[in-house]
Amino acid sequence: MALQGILGFESVTVAATAIGFDITPASNNGMKPQAALITVETAAIRFTTDGTTPTATVGHVVEAGGSIELADSGQCDNFLAIRRDGVSATIRVSTAASWAG
């Protein structure tokens, strides 16, 4: 699948406090993201998309070099990430209007 209707791109530092990415319409060409592609650089992270706050031991693990695909606005709204170990990571986030089938 490929992102359709790219809205925005940002880099986010993932450190010792859980953080999401910018989902505000003002930052995304006036639209709320319905999908996102996230790549992980530098270090491993843990993430959640259900409103649970991730910790160094709670959440899905993605190693440096891995990627995450978010498929709806709820996942985008609730995405939170935290570094897994003592090294902060960088995530690169492309938001879109939808996924192309």
Residue pairs with C-beta under 8 A, 6 or more apart in sequence:
1 69
1 99
1 100
1 101
2 99
2 100
3 35
3 36
3 37
3 94
3 96
3 98
3 99
3 100
4 35
4 96
4 97
4 98
4 99
4 100
5 31
5 96
5 97
5 98
6 94
6 95
6 96
7 28
7 29
7 31
7 33
7 95
7 96
7 97
8 22
8 27
8 28
8 29
8 33
8 94
8 95
9 92
9 93
9 94
9 95
10 21
10 22
10 27
10 92
10 93
11 90
11 91
11 92
11 93
12 19
12 21
12 81
12 90
12 91
12 93
13 19
13 88
13 89
13 90
14 45
14 81
14 82
14 83
14 88
14 89
14 90
14 91
15 82
15 83
15 88
16 82
16 83
16 88
17 82
18 53
18 54
18 55
18 80
18 81
18 82
19 80
19 81
19 82
20 78
20 79
20 80
20 81
21 36
21 38
21 76
21 79
21 91
21 93
21 95
22 28
23 32
23 33
23 76
23 77
23 95
24 32
25 31
25 32
28 95
31 97
32 73
32 76
33 73
33 76
33 95
33 96
33 97
34 72
34 73
34 76
34 96
34 97
34 98
35 69
35 70
35 71
35 72
35 76
35 95
35 96
35 97
35 98
35 99
36 68
36 69
36 70
36 75
36 76
36 79
36 93
36 94
36 95
36 96
37 67
37 68
37 69
37 70
37 93
37 94
37 96
38 67
38 68
38 69
38 70
38 79
38 91
38 92
38 93
38 94
39 66
39 67
39 68
39 91
39 92
40 62
40 63
40 64
40 65
40 66
40 67
40 68
40 89
40 90
40 91
41 64
41 65
41 89
41 90
41 91
41 92
42 64
42 87
42 88
42 89
42 90
43 64
43 83
43 84
43 85
43 87
43 88
43 89
44 61
44 62
44 63
44 64
44 83
44 84
44 85
44 89
45 61
45 62
45 81
45 82
45 83
45 84
45 89
45 91
46 54
46 55
46 56
46 57
46 58
46 59
46 60
46 61
46 62
46 81
46 82
46 83
46 84
47 54
47 59
47 60
47 62
47 68
47 79
47 80
47 81
47 82
48 54
48 58
48 59
48 60
48 78
48 79
48 80
49 70
49 74
49 75
49 78
49 79
50 78
51 78
52 58
52 59
52 80
53 80
54 80
54 81
54 82
55 82
56 82
56 83
56 84
56 85
59 80
59 81
59 82
61 84
62 68
64 89
69 99
70 76
70 79
71 99
76 95
81 89
81 91
83 89
